[in-house]
């Protein structure tokens, strides 16, 4: 159960709680955690399994999960322990999350801890319609996410930027489809149409920078302009963690945009259906 060897480096400048560790730290990154233990009798300590807020696939949202783990040998300072934590959604009691972690117990306050893996995989879920939207490039996205989850910022950035480079026309056509569907300003529609005849992303962005229906803005910003600025910036001089930040924001904007497109189109469909029902009721009364 216990091992003396340990190869990964720990960043001791930041200390996390066990909850932060489980919820926010991807597998493979060893961190320093405080208050991970509770005292038992006879000077013994035990590692906690705190309640977590995780995405439940079954309840379709963030829910509280309760956890436990099997029997481990009595904890001694300086030792390593490999532990499987089992978590269940408190709401549906169906969704299950497993963390395999290795804990190096320094003393009763501090331990160094790393996830050996987690199932389902780390990070927010990727909506299926997003993978359908990007079609053949979905394998690039999944590779990018793997890099991002393991903290490989340069790799993640390269994969996500490749998707944006290859998919910007598709994204603009989807924005055009929404604009037509929701009867956006005529000017927005003609501007989007003319940007699609451009072969260079830069030129297309200059054209569409003010032409986006407000329902597709992300925090008040045009997602296409954002994607362009994050892919046009040179990353050669940036550190891995700076690249990781860029990668995370590209991924967030891509997924968020696809969610907004889907919502706008389905709101439009619901509206048409409601109008049709209303009209047919009126007709039957006449
Ligand atoms: Zn649930």
py3Dmol code that shows the C-alpha trace and the ligand (Angstrom):
import py3Dmol

protein = """\
ATOM      1  CA  UNK A   1       0.000   0.000   0.000  1.00  0.00           C
ATOM      2  CA  UNK A   2       2.697   2.493   0.850  1.00  0.00           C
ATOM      3  CA  UNK A   3       5.619   3.548  -1.341  1.00  0.00           C
ATOM      4  CA  UNK A   4       8.611   5.736  -0.630  1.00  0.00           C
ATOM      5  CA  UNK A   5       9.242   6.868  -4.211  1.00  0.00           C
ATOM      6  CA  UNK A   6       7.516   9.822  -5.713  1.00  0.00           C
ATOM      7  CA  UNK A   7       8.447  11.475  -9.005  1.00  0.00           C
ATOM      8  CA  UNK A   8       6.165  14.523  -9.508  1.00  0.00           C
ATOM      9  CA  UNK A   9       7.112  17.945  -8.188  1.00  0.00           C
ATOM     10  CA  UNK A  10       4.823  19.763  -5.764  1.00  0.00           C
ATOM     11  CA  UNK A  11       4.115  23.461  -6.000  1.00  0.00           C
ATOM     12  CA  UNK A  12       4.270  24.413  -2.305  1.00  0.00           C
ATOM     13  CA  UNK A  13       3.414  28.083  -2.891  1.00  0.00           C
ATOM     14  CA  UNK A  14      -0.308  27.270  -3.039  1.00  0.00           C
ATOM     15  CA  UNK A  15      -2.243  25.213  -0.526  1.00  0.00           C
ATOM     16  CA  UNK A  16      -5.608  23.724  -1.416  1.00  0.00           C
ATOM     17  CA  UNK A  17      -8.448  22.202   0.566  1.00  0.00           C
ATOM     18  CA  UNK A  18      -9.442  18.637  -0.150  1.00  0.00           C
ATOM     19  CA  UNK A  19     -12.665  19.899  -1.773  1.00  0.00           C
ATOM     20  CA  UNK A  20     -10.700  22.179  -4.136  1.00  0.00           C
ATOM     21  CA  UNK A  21      -8.367  19.319  -4.925  1.00  0.00           C
ATOM     22  CA  UNK A  22     -11.148  16.939  -5.947  1.00  0.00           C
ATOM     23  CA  UNK A  23     -13.212  19.536  -7.811  1.00  0.00           C
ATOM     24  CA  UNK A  24     -10.571  21.683  -9.523  1.00  0.00           C
ATOM     25  CA  UNK A  25      -7.264  19.851  -9.912  1.00  0.00           C
ATOM     26  CA  UNK A  26      -6.799  17.589 -12.959  1.00  0.00           C
ATOM     27  CA  UNK A  27      -5.143  14.163 -12.707  1.00  0.00           C
ATOM     28  CA  UNK A  28      -1.351  14.168 -12.739  1.00  0.00           C
ATOM     29  CA  UNK A  29      -0.843  17.486 -10.926  1.00  0.00           C
ATOM     30  CA  UNK A  30       0.500  16.999  -7.427  1.00  0.00           C
ATOM     31  CA  UNK A  31      -0.587  19.702  -4.964  1.00  0.00           C
ATOM     32  CA  UNK A  32      -0.277  20.550  -1.305  1.00  0.00           C
ATOM     33  CA  UNK A  33      -3.478  20.090   0.693  1.00  0.00           C
ATOM     34  CA  UNK A  34      -4.307  21.222   4.213  1.00  0.00           C
ATOM     35  CA  UNK A  35      -6.922  19.999   6.728  1.00  0.00           C
ATOM     36  CA  UNK A  36      -7.320  16.704   4.927  1.00  0.00           C
ATOM     37  CA  UNK A  37      -7.393  14.652   8.121  1.00  0.00           C
ATOM     38  CA  UNK A  38      -9.697  14.198  11.083  1.00  0.00           C
ATOM     39  CA  UNK A  39      -8.452  13.030  14.463  1.00  0.00           C
ATOM     40  CA  UNK A  40      -9.453   9.655  15.804  1.00  0.00           C
ATOM     41  CA  UNK A  41      -8.727   8.269  19.256  1.00  0.00           C
ATOM     42  CA  UNK A  42      -5.212   7.162  20.369  1.00  0.00           C
ATOM     43  CA  UNK A  43      -3.453   9.861  18.274  1.00  0.00           C
ATOM     44  CA  UNK A  44      -4.632   8.291  15.064  1.00  0.00           C
ATOM     45  CA  UNK A  45      -5.773  10.345  12.084  1.00  0.00           C
ATOM     46  CA  UNK A  46      -7.971   9.489   9.129  1.00  0.00           C
ATOM     47  CA  UNK A  47      -8.287  11.142   5.728  1.00  0.00           C
ATOM     48  CA  UNK A  48     -11.625  12.905   5.175  1.00  0.00           C
ATOM     49  CA  UNK A  49     -13.986  12.299   2.257  1.00  0.00           C
ATOM     50  CA  UNK A  50     -15.716  15.696   2.115  1.00  0.00           C
ATOM     51  CA  UNK A  51     -18.974  16.342   0.265  1.00  0.00           C
ATOM     52  CA  UNK A  52     -18.297  17.638  -3.258  1.00  0.00           C
ATOM     53  CA  UNK A  53     -20.236  19.583  -5.853  1.00  0.00           C
ATOM     54  CA  UNK A  54     -19.843  17.763  -9.154  1.00  0.00           C
ATOM     55  CA  UNK A  55     -21.687  17.644 -12.457  1.00  0.00           C
ATOM     56  CA  UNK A  56     -24.302  14.868 -12.403  1.00  0.00           C
ATOM     57  CA  UNK A  57     -24.920  13.379 -15.822  1.00  0.00           C
ATOM     58  CA  UNK A  58     -28.213  11.960 -14.659  1.00  0.00           C
ATOM     59  CA  UNK A  59     -29.603  15.117 -12.962  1.00  0.00           C
ATOM     60  CA  UNK A  60     -28.035  17.304 -15.689  1.00  0.00           C
ATOM     61  CA  UNK A  61     -26.415  19.838 -13.384  1.00  0.00           C
ATOM     62  CA  UNK A  62     -24.191  20.459 -10.375  1.00  0.00           C
ATOM     63  CA  UNK A  63     -25.225  18.313  -7.401  1.00  0.00           C
ATOM     64  CA  UNK A  64     -23.790  17.330  -4.027  1.00  0.00           C
ATOM     65  CA  UNK A  65     -21.913  14.015  -4.025  1.00  0.00           C
ATOM     66  CA  UNK A  66     -21.117  11.960  -0.897  1.00  0.00           C
ATOM     67  CA  UNK A  67     -17.982   9.884  -0.771  1.00  0.00           C
ATOM     68  CA  UNK A  68     -16.247   7.040   1.011  1.00  0.00           C
ATOM     69  CA  UNK A  69     -13.249   4.761   0.568  1.00  0.00           C
ATOM     70  CA  UNK A  70     -12.274   1.236   1.561  1.00  0.00           C
ATOM     71  CA  UNK A  71     -10.033   0.212   4.441  1.00  0.00           C
ATOM     72  CA  UNK A  72      -6.461   1.557   4.398  1.00  0.00           C
ATOM     73  CA  UNK A  73      -3.633   0.871   6.856  1.00  0.00           C
ATOM     74  CA  UNK A  74      -3.301   3.230   9.862  1.00  0.00           C
ATOM     75  CA  UNK A  75      -1.837   6.550   8.679  1.00  0.00           C
ATOM     76  CA  UNK A  76       1.817   7.228   9.494  1.00  0.00           C
ATOM     77  CA  UNK A  77       3.668  10.460   8.776  1.00  0.00           C
ATOM     78  CA  UNK A  78       6.010  10.265   5.803  1.00  0.00           C
ATOM     79  CA  UNK A  79       4.138   7.387   4.166  1.00  0.00           C
ATOM     80  CA  UNK A  80       2.354   7.175   0.790  1.00  0.00           C
ATOM     81  CA  UNK A  81      -1.166   5.775   0.429  1.00  0.00           C
ATOM     82  CA  UNK A  82      -3.045   4.874  -2.762  1.00  0.00           C
ATOM     83  CA  UNK A  83      -6.767   5.313  -2.173  1.00  0.00           C
ATOM     84  CA  UNK A  84      -9.924   4.857  -4.289  1.00  0.00           C
ATOM     85  CA  UNK A  85     -12.644   7.352  -3.369  1.00  0.00           C
ATOM     86  CA  UNK A  86     -16.186   6.435  -4.420  1.00  0.00           C
ATOM     87  CA  UNK A  87     -18.697   9.261  -4.742  1.00  0.00           C
ATOM     88  CA  UNK A  88     -22.458   9.083  -5.413  1.00  0.00           C
ATOM     89  CA  UNK A  89     -24.856  11.877  -6.356  1.00  0.00           C
ATOM     90  CA  UNK A  90     -26.906  12.643  -3.237  1.00  0.00           C
ATOM     91  CA  UNK A  91     -29.890  13.640  -5.370  1.00  0.00           C
ATOM     92  CA  UNK A  92     -30.381  10.667  -7.719  1.00  0.00           C
ATOM     93  CA  UNK A  93     -28.080   8.171  -5.981  1.00  0.00           C
ATOM     94  CA  UNK A  94     -27.265   6.843  -9.463  1.00  0.00           C
ATOM     95  CA  UNK A  95     -24.331   8.897 -10.808  1.00  0.00           C
ATOM     96  CA  UNK A  96     -21.044   7.571  -9.603  1.00  0.00           C
ATOM     97  CA  UNK A  97     -17.619   9.183  -9.606  1.00  0.00           C
ATOM     98  CA  UNK A  98     -14.368   7.381  -8.773  1.00  0.00           C
ATOM     99  CA  UNK A  99     -11.089   9.104  -7.879  1.00  0.00           C
ATOM    100  CA  UNK A 100      -7.836   7.154  -7.593  1.00  0.00           C
ATOM    101  CA  UNK A 101      -5.428   9.276  -5.542  1.00  0.00           C
ATOM    102  CA  UNK A 102      -1.998   8.950  -3.995  1.00  0.00           C
ATOM    103  CA  UNK A 103      -1.489  10.765  -0.703  1.00  0.00           C
ATOM    104  CA  UNK A 104       1.865  11.544   0.849  1.00  0.00           C
ATOM    105  CA  UNK A 105       1.207  12.332   4.512  1.00  0.00           C
ATOM    106  CA  UNK A 106       3.698  14.945   5.715  1.00  0.00           C
ATOM    107  CA  UNK A 107       2.153  15.639   9.097  1.00  0.00           C
ATOM    108  CA  UNK A 108      -1.344  15.948  10.523  1.00  0.00           C
ATOM    109  CA  UNK A 109      -1.841  19.362   8.816  1.00  0.00           C
ATOM    110  CA  UNK A 110      -0.270  18.962   5.391  1.00  0.00           C
ATOM    111  CA  UNK A 111      -0.255  16.261   2.759  1.00  0.00           C
ATOM    112  CA  UNK A 112       0.864  16.122  -0.871  1.00  0.00           C
ATOM    113  CA  UNK A 113      -1.744  14.572  -3.058  1.00  0.00           C
ATOM    114  CA  UNK A 114      -2.148  13.664  -6.722  1.00  0.00           C
ATOM    115  CA  UNK A 115      -4.996  12.127  -8.701  1.00  0.00           C
ATOM    116  CA  UNK A 116      -3.889   8.995 -10.509  1.00  0.00           C
ATOM    117  CA  UNK A 117      -7.131   9.144 -12.474  1.00  0.00           C
ATOM    118  CA  UNK A 118     -10.840   9.846 -12.291  1.00  0.00           C
ATOM    119  CA  UNK A 119     -13.917   8.358 -13.952  1.00  0.00           C
ATOM    120  CA  UNK A 120     -15.920  10.008 -15.551  1.00  0.00           C
ATOM    121  CA  UNK A 121     -13.007  12.137 -16.720  1.00  0.00           C
ATOM    122  CA  UNK A 122     -12.076  15.493 -15.181  1.00  0.00           C
ATOM    123  CA  UNK A 123     -13.726  18.726 -16.279  1.00  0.00           C
ATOM    124  CA  UNK A 124     -17.152  19.917 -17.338  1.00  0.00           C
ATOM    125  CA  UNK A 125     -19.041  17.672 -19.774  1.00  0.00           C
ATOM    126  CA  UNK A 126     -18.845  18.432 -23.495  1.00  0.00           C
ATOM    127  CA  UNK A 127     -22.321  18.733 -25.028  1.00  0.00           C
ATOM    128  CA  UNK A 128     -22.851  16.200 -27.830  1.00  0.00           C
ATOM    129  CA  UNK A 129     -24.228  18.867 -30.157  1.00  0.00           C
ATOM    130  CA  UNK A 130     -20.892  20.696 -29.919  1.00  0.00           C
ATOM    131  CA  UNK A 131     -19.014  17.590 -31.088  1.00  0.00           C
ATOM    132  CA  UNK A 132     -21.591  17.182 -33.899  1.00  0.00           C
ATOM    133  CA  UNK A 133     -21.127  20.847 -34.863  1.00  0.00           C
ATOM    134  CA  UNK A 134     -17.365  20.530 -35.296  1.00  0.00           C
ATOM    135  CA  UNK A 135     -17.723  17.148 -37.031  1.00  0.00           C
ATOM    136  CA  UNK A 136     -14.379  15.713 -38.188  1.00  0.00           C
ATOM    137  CA  UNK A 137     -12.471  18.015 -35.840  1.00  0.00           C
ATOM    138  CA  UNK A 138     -14.013  16.480 -32.714  1.00  0.00           C
ATOM    139  CA  UNK A 139     -10.914  14.262 -32.296  1.00  0.00           C
ATOM    140  CA  UNK A 140      -8.785  17.450 -32.129  1.00  0.00           C
ATOM    141  CA  UNK A 141     -11.103  18.790 -29.463  1.00  0.00           C
ATOM    142  CA  UNK A 142     -10.896  15.629 -27.362  1.00  0.00           C
ATOM    143  CA  UNK A 143      -7.087  15.622 -27.640  1.00  0.00           C
ATOM    144  CA  UNK A 144      -7.085  19.286 -26.612  1.00  0.00           C
ATOM    145  CA  UNK A 145      -9.198  18.464 -23.596  1.00  0.00           C
ATOM    146  CA  UNK A 146      -6.881  15.643 -22.613  1.00  0.00           C
ATOM    147  CA  UNK A 147      -3.945  18.076 -22.714  1.00  0.00           C
ATOM    148  CA  UNK A 148      -5.915  20.728 -20.830  1.00  0.00           C
ATOM    149  CA  UNK A 149      -6.970  18.224 -18.145  1.00  0.00           C
ATOM    150  CA  UNK A 150      -3.369  17.266 -17.554  1.00  0.00           C
ATOM    151  CA  UNK A 151      -2.198  20.878 -17.469  1.00  0.00           C
ATOM    152  CA  UNK A 152      -0.348  20.746 -20.836  1.00  0.00           C
ATOM    153  CA  UNK A 153      -1.183  24.322 -21.860  1.00  0.00           C
ATOM    154  CA  UNK A 154       0.893  24.612 -25.041  1.00  0.00           C
ATOM    155  CA  UNK A 155      -0.546  21.354 -26.382  1.00  0.00           C
ATOM    156  CA  UNK A 156      -4.134  22.249 -25.471  1.00  0.00           C
ATOM    157  CA  UNK A 157      -3.740  25.693 -27.026  1.00  0.00           C
ATOM    158  CA  UNK A 158      -2.409  24.215 -30.287  1.00  0.00           C
ATOM    159  CA  UNK A 159      -5.285  21.724 -30.601  1.00  0.00           C
ATOM    160  CA  UNK A 160      -8.019  24.296 -29.863  1.00  0.00           C
ATOM    161  CA  UNK A 161      -6.489  26.915 -32.159  1.00  0.00           C
ATOM    162  CA  UNK A 162      -6.388  24.372 -34.962  1.00  0.00           C
ATOM    163  CA  UNK A 163     -10.158  23.858 -34.516  1.00  0.00           C
ATOM    164  CA  UNK A 164     -10.849  27.600 -34.657  1.00  0.00           C
ATOM    165  CA  UNK A 165      -8.672  27.955 -37.784  1.00  0.00           C
ATOM    166  CA  UNK A 166     -10.564  25.164 -39.495  1.00  0.00           C
ATOM    167  CA  UNK A 167     -14.057  25.926 -38.237  1.00  0.00           C
ATOM    168  CA  UNK A 168     -14.507  29.719 -38.257  1.00  0.00           C
ATOM    169  CA  UNK A 169     -16.550  29.648 -41.460  1.00  0.00           C
ATOM    170  CA  UNK A 170     -18.822  26.947 -40.042  1.00  0.00           C
ATOM    171  CA  UNK A 171     -19.302  29.029 -36.860  1.00  0.00           C
ATOM    172  CA  UNK A 172     -20.173  32.158 -38.848  1.00  0.00           C
ATOM    173  CA  UNK A 173     -22.673  30.157 -40.965  1.00  0.00           C
ATOM    174  CA  UNK A 174     -24.306  28.890 -37.778  1.00  0.00           C
ATOM    175  CA  UNK A 175     -24.538  32.484 -36.494  1.00  0.00           C
ATOM    176  CA  UNK A 176     -26.113  33.408 -39.836  1.00  0.00           C
ATOM    177  CA  UNK A 177     -28.606  30.531 -39.495  1.00  0.00           C
ATOM    178  CA  UNK A 178     -29.607  31.803 -36.033  1.00  0.00           C
ATOM    179  CA  UNK A 179     -29.856  35.402 -37.293  1.00  0.00           C
ATOM    180  CA  UNK A 180     -32.228  34.340 -40.076  1.00  0.00           C
ATOM    181  CA  UNK A 181     -34.197  32.122 -37.680  1.00  0.00           C
ATOM    182  CA  UNK A 182     -34.800  34.899 -35.163  1.00  0.00           C
ATOM    183  CA  UNK A 183     -35.394  37.565 -37.844  1.00  0.00           C
ATOM    184  CA  UNK A 184     -32.382  39.634 -36.849  1.00  0.00           C
ATOM    185  CA  UNK A 185     -31.690  43.034 -38.468  1.00  0.00           C
ATOM    186  CA  UNK A 186     -31.365  42.810 -42.241  1.00  0.00           C
ATOM    187  CA  UNK A 187     -27.999  44.547 -41.926  1.00  0.00           C
ATOM    188  CA  UNK A 188     -26.649  41.816 -39.626  1.00  0.00           C
ATOM    189  CA  UNK A 189     -27.732  39.124 -42.083  1.00  0.00           C
ATOM    190  CA  UNK A 190     -26.160  40.782 -45.152  1.00  0.00           C
ATOM    191  CA  UNK A 191     -22.934  41.494 -43.232  1.00  0.00           C
ATOM    192  CA  UNK A 192     -22.646  37.876 -42.085  1.00  0.00           C
ATOM    193  CA  UNK A 193     -23.345  36.683 -45.638  1.00  0.00           C
ATOM    194  CA  UNK A 194     -20.630  38.899 -47.088  1.00  0.00           C
ATOM    195  CA  UNK A 195     -18.076  37.745 -44.468  1.00  0.00           C
ATOM    196  CA  UNK A 196     -18.560  34.166 -45.638  1.00  0.00           C
ATOM    197  CA  UNK A 197     -17.118  34.995 -49.052  1.00  0.00           C
ATOM    198  CA  UNK A 198     -13.801  35.896 -47.354  1.00  0.00           C
ATOM    199  CA  UNK A 199     -11.023  33.312 -47.320  1.00  0.00           C
ATOM    200  CA  UNK A 200      -9.013  34.947 -44.532  1.00  0.00           C
ATOM    201  CA  UNK A 201     -10.270  34.750 -40.935  1.00  0.00           C
ATOM    202  CA  UNK A 202      -8.776  38.177 -40.177  1.00  0.00           C
ATOM    203  CA  UNK A 203     -10.738  39.865 -42.965  1.00  0.00           C
ATOM    204  CA  UNK A 204     -13.957  38.031 -42.003  1.00  0.00           C
ATOM    205  CA  UNK A 205     -13.585  39.168 -38.373  1.00  0.00           C
ATOM    206  CA  UNK A 206     -13.209  42.806 -39.436  1.00  0.00           C
ATOM    207  CA  UNK A 207     -16.507  42.470 -41.296  1.00  0.00           C
ATOM    208  CA  UNK A 208     -18.515  40.640 -38.590  1.00  0.00           C
ATOM    209  CA  UNK A 209     -17.170  42.453 -35.551  1.00  0.00           C
ATOM    210  CA  UNK A 210     -20.410  44.394 -35.007  1.00  0.00           C
ATOM    211  CA  UNK A 211     -22.716  41.962 -36.758  1.00  0.00           C
ATOM    212  CA  UNK A 212     -23.883  39.448 -34.220  1.00  0.00           C
ATOM    213  CA  UNK A 213     -27.357  38.996 -32.769  1.00  0.00           C
ATOM    214  CA  UNK A 214     -27.323  39.963 -29.054  1.00  0.00           C
ATOM    215  CA  UNK A 215     -28.540  36.457 -28.040  1.00  0.00           C
ATOM    216  CA  UNK A 216     -25.185  35.040 -29.137  1.00  0.00           C
ATOM    217  CA  UNK A 217     -22.967  37.507 -27.271  1.00  0.00           C
ATOM    218  CA  UNK A 218     -20.901  35.909 -24.509  1.00  0.00           C
ATOM    219  CA  UNK A 219     -20.641  38.205 -21.472  1.00  0.00           C
ATOM    220  CA  UNK A 220     -21.452  41.046 -23.851  1.00  0.00           C
ATOM    221  CA  UNK A 221     -18.619  40.165 -26.267  1.00  0.00           C
ATOM    222  CA  UNK A 222     -18.612  38.923 -29.826  1.00  0.00           C
ATOM    223  CA  UNK A 223     -17.323  35.322 -29.587  1.00  0.00           C
ATOM    224  CA  UNK A 224     -15.896  35.393 -33.133  1.00  0.00           C
ATOM    225  CA  UNK A 225     -13.743  38.449 -32.345  1.00  0.00           C
ATOM    226  CA  UNK A 226     -12.603  36.760 -29.141  1.00  0.00           C
ATOM    227  CA  UNK A 227     -11.701  33.521 -30.931  1.00  0.00           C
ATOM    228  CA  UNK A 228      -9.764  35.445 -33.548  1.00  0.00           C
ATOM    229  CA  UNK A 229      -7.770  37.424 -30.974  1.00  0.00           C
ATOM    230  CA  UNK A 230      -6.886  34.285 -29.032  1.00  0.00           C
ATOM    231  CA  UNK A 231      -5.701  32.424 -32.116  1.00  0.00           C
ATOM    232  CA  UNK A 232      -3.796  35.288 -33.728  1.00  0.00           C
ATOM    233  CA  UNK A 233      -1.610  35.965 -30.684  1.00  0.00           C
ATOM    234  CA  UNK A 234       1.865  34.405 -30.850  1.00  0.00           C
ATOM    235  CA  UNK A 235       2.308  31.781 -28.142  1.00  0.00           C
ATOM    236  CA  UNK A 236       6.031  31.159 -28.587  1.00  0.00           C
ATOM    237  CA  UNK A 237       7.019  33.452 -25.747  1.00  0.00           C
ATOM    238  CA  UNK A 238       4.225  32.371 -23.364  1.00  0.00           C
ATOM    239  CA  UNK A 239       4.627  29.914 -20.480  1.00  0.00           C
ATOM    240  CA  UNK A 240       2.747  26.624 -20.305  1.00  0.00           C
ATOM    241  CA  UNK A 241       0.358  28.038 -17.698  1.00  0.00           C
ATOM    242  CA  UNK A 242      -0.343  31.200 -19.725  1.00  0.00           C
ATOM    243  CA  UNK A 243      -1.158  28.951 -22.696  1.00  0.00           C
ATOM    244  CA  UNK A 244      -3.383  26.853 -20.448  1.00  0.00           C
ATOM    245  CA  UNK A 245      -5.405  29.951 -19.564  1.00  0.00           C
ATOM    246  CA  UNK A 246      -5.836  30.810 -23.257  1.00  0.00           C
ATOM    247  CA  UNK A 247      -6.765  27.197 -24.052  1.00  0.00           C
ATOM    248  CA  UNK A 248      -9.396  27.143 -21.314  1.00  0.00           C
ATOM    249  CA  UNK A 249     -10.982  30.354 -22.565  1.00  0.00           C
ATOM    250  CA  UNK A 250     -11.020  29.149 -26.201  1.00  0.00           C
ATOM    251  CA  UNK A 251     -12.687  25.905 -25.090  1.00  0.00           C
ATOM    252  CA  UNK A 252     -15.207  27.762 -22.902  1.00  0.00           C
ATOM    253  CA  UNK A 253     -16.165  30.209 -25.678  1.00  0.00           C
ATOM    254  CA  UNK A 254     -16.475  27.456 -28.328  1.00  0.00           C
ATOM    255  CA  UNK A 255     -18.736  25.321 -26.137  1.00  0.00           C
ATOM    256  CA  UNK A 256     -20.734  28.305 -24.827  1.00  0.00           C
ATOM    257  CA  UNK A 257     -21.321  29.576 -28.379  1.00  0.00           C
ATOM    258  CA  UNK A 258     -22.608  26.170 -29.479  1.00  0.00           C
ATOM    259  CA  UNK A 259     -24.986  26.091 -26.473  1.00  0.00           C
ATOM    260  CA  UNK A 260     -26.286  29.570 -27.311  1.00  0.00           C
ATOM    261  CA  UNK A 261     -26.801  28.629 -30.976  1.00  0.00           C
ATOM    262  CA  UNK A 262     -28.754  25.530 -29.978  1.00  0.00           C
ATOM    263  CA  UNK A 263     -30.864  27.483 -27.445  1.00  0.00           C
ATOM    264  CA  UNK A 264     -31.660  30.267 -29.909  1.00  0.00           C
ATOM    265  CA  UNK A 265     -32.784  27.763 -32.559  1.00  0.00           C
ATOM    266  CA  UNK A 266     -34.884  25.707 -30.151  1.00  0.00           C
ATOM    267  CA  UNK A 267     -36.511  28.851 -28.643  1.00  0.00           C
ATOM    268  CA  UNK A 268     -37.462  29.828 -32.176  1.00  0.00           C
ATOM    269  CA  UNK A 269     -38.949  26.357 -32.806  1.00  0.00           C
ATOM    270  CA  UNK A 270     -40.953  26.500 -29.568  1.00  0.00           C
ATOM    271  CA  UNK A 271     -42.250  29.945 -30.502  1.00  0.00           C
ATOM    272  CA  UNK A 272     -43.387  28.743 -33.935  1.00  0.00           C
ATOM    273  CA  UNK A 273     -45.109  25.721 -32.396  1.00  0.00           C
ATOM    274  CA  UNK A 274     -46.856  27.906 -29.811  1.00  0.00           C
ATOM    275  CA  UNK A 275     -47.984  30.357 -32.530  1.00  0.00           C
ATOM    276  CA  UNK A 276     -49.269  27.461 -34.684  1.00  0.00           C
ATOM    277  CA  UNK A 277     -51.277  26.049 -31.769  1.00  0.00           C
ATOM    278  CA  UNK A 278     -52.731  29.484 -31.030  1.00  0.00           C
ATOM    279  CA  UNK A 279     -53.691  30.005 -34.694  1.00  0.00           C
ATOM    280  CA  UNK A 280     -55.317  26.602 -35.004  1.00  0.00           C
ATOM    281  CA  UNK A 281     -57.359  27.277 -31.824  1.00  0.00           C
ATOM    282  CA  UNK A 282     -58.515  30.613 -33.240  1.00  0.00           C
ATOM    283  CA  UNK A 283     -59.529  28.936 -36.512  1.00  0.00           C
ATOM    284  CA  UNK A 284     -61.514  26.188 -34.754  1.00  0.00           C
ATOM    285  CA  UNK A 285     -63.438  28.847 -32.763  1.00  0.00           C
ATOM    286  CA  UNK A 286     -64.376  30.771 -35.905  1.00  0.00           C
TER     287      UNK A 286
END
"""
ligand_1 = """\
1
ZN
Zn -27.736 12.946 -9.809
"""
view = py3Dmol.view(width=600, height=400)
view.addModel(protein, "pdb")
view.setStyle({"model": 0}, {"cartoon": {"style": "trace"}})
view.addModel(ligand_1, "xyz")
view.setStyle({"model": 1}, {"stick": {}})
view.zoomTo()
view.show()
